[in-house]
Amino acid sequence: MRKKLLEVLADAKPGFEFEGKTDLVDGGYLDSFDIITLVSELNDRFEIDIPVEDIVTENFDSVDAILALVEKLSEE
């Protein structure tokens, strides 16, 4: 699942190294447009539905946080 997530992230922001970053939103690496694009791609690729209340900085600040969100929603 992590590999698939990294592919989605690479498509969203080609050439950017996401691994090891823990401040993707807070550090300005992902802006609101990037987040909306990611939400759409994650919904499609993982066949999940990310609710509005889960679109918060904490869920998108690192690969691990995004992965945890995707895994949680995949189990529901």
MODELLER restraints for C-alpha pairs under 7 A, 6 or more apart:
rsr = mdl.restraints
at = mdl.atoms
rsr.add(forms.Gaussian(group=physical.xy_distance, feature=features.Distance(at['CA:2:A'], at['CA:67:A']), mean=6.69, stdev=0.5))
rsr.add(forms.Gaussian(group=physical.xy_distance, feature=features.Distance(at['CA:8:A'], at['CA:41:A']), mean=6.87, stdev=0.5))
rsr.add(forms.Gaussian(group=physical.xy_distance, feature=features.Distance(at['CA:10:A'], at['CA:16:A']), mean=6.97, stdev=0.5))
rsr.add(forms.Gaussian(group=physical.xy_distance, feature=features.Distance(at['CA:12:A'], at['CA:38:A']), mean=6.83, stdev=0.5))
rsr.add(forms.Gaussian(group=physical.xy_distance, feature=features.Distance(at['CA:18:A'], at['CA:63:A']), mean=6.69, stdev=0.5))
rsr.add(forms.Gaussian(group=physical.xy_distance, feature=features.Distance(at['CA:19:A'], at['CA:63:A']), mean=6.46, stdev=0.5))
rsr.add(forms.Gaussian(group=physical.xy_distance, feature=features.Distance(at['CA:21:A'], at['CA:62:A']), mean=5.85, stdev=0.5))
rsr.add(forms.Gaussian(group=physical.xy_distance, feature=features.Distance(at['CA:22:A'], at['CA:61:A']), mean=5.52, stdev=0.5))
rsr.add(forms.Gaussian(group=physical.xy_distance, feature=features.Distance(at['CA:22:A'], at['CA:62:A']), mean=4.63, stdev=0.5))
rsr.add(forms.Gaussian(group=physical.xy_distance, feature=features.Distance(at['CA:23:A'], at['CA:61:A']), mean=4.90, stdev=0.5))
rsr.add(forms.Gaussian(group=physical.xy_distance, feature=features.Distance(at['CA:23:A'], at['CA:62:A']), mean=6.37, stdev=0.5))
rsr.add(forms.Gaussian(group=physical.xy_distance, feature=features.Distance(at['CA:24:A'], at['CA:30:A']), mean=5.59, stdev=0.5))
rsr.add(forms.Gaussian(group=physical.xy_distance, feature=features.Distance(at['CA:24:A'], at['CA:60:A']), mean=6.89, stdev=0.5))
rsr.add(forms.Gaussian(group=physical.xy_distance, feature=features.Distance(at['CA:24:A'], at['CA:61:A']), mean=4.45, stdev=0.5))
rsr.add(forms.Gaussian(group=physical.xy_distance, feature=features.Distance(at['CA:24:A'], at['CA:62:A']), mean=5.89, stdev=0.5))
rsr.add(forms.Gaussian(group=physical.xy_distance, feature=features.Distance(at['CA:25:A'], at['CA:31:A']), mean=6.48, stdev=0.5))
rsr.add(forms.Gaussian(group=physical.xy_distance, feature=features.Distance(at['CA:25:A'], at['CA:57:A']), mean=6.20, stdev=0.5))
rsr.add(forms.Gaussian(group=physical.xy_distance, feature=features.Distance(at['CA:25:A'], at['CA:60:A']), mean=6.63, stdev=0.5))
rsr.add(forms.Gaussian(group=physical.xy_distance, feature=features.Distance(at['CA:25:A'], at['CA:61:A']), mean=5.16, stdev=0.5))
rsr.add(forms.Gaussian(group=physical.xy_distance, feature=features.Distance(at['CA:26:A'], at['CA:61:A']), mean=6.92, stdev=0.5))
rsr.add(forms.Gaussian(group=physical.xy_distance, feature=features.Distance(at['CA:39:A'], at['CA:50:A']), mean=6.75, stdev=0.5))
rsr.add(forms.Gaussian(group=physical.xy_distance, feature=features.Distance(at['CA:43:A'], at['CA:49:A']), mean=5.33, stdev=0.5))
rsr.add(forms.Gaussian(group=physical.xy_distance, feature=features.Distance(at['CA:43:A'], at['CA:50:A']), mean=6.58, stdev=0.5))
rsr.add(forms.Gaussian(group=physical.xy_distance, feature=features.Distance(at['CA:48:A'], at['CA:73:A']), mean=6.26, stdev=0.5))
rsr.add(forms.Gaussian(group=physical.xy_distance, feature=features.Distance(at['CA:48:A'], at['CA:74:A']), mean=6.12, stdev=0.5))
rsr.add(forms.Gaussian(group=physical.xy_distance, feature=features.Distance(at['CA:58:A'], at['CA:65:A']), mean=6.97, stdev=0.5))
rsr.add(forms.Gaussian(group=physical.xy_distance, feature=features.Distance(at['CA:59:A'], at['CA:65:A']), mean=5.05, stdev=0.5))
rsr.add(forms.Gaussian(group=physical.xy_distance, feature=features.Distance(at['CA:59:A'], at['CA:66:A']), mean=5.48, stdev=0.5))
rsr.add(forms.Gaussian(group=physical.xy_distance, feature=features.Distance(at['CA:59:A'], at['CA:69:A']), mean=6.46, stdev=0.5))
rsr.add(forms.Gaussian(group=physical.xy_distance, feature=features.Distance(at['CA:60:A'], at['CA:66:A']), mean=5.28, stdev=0.5))
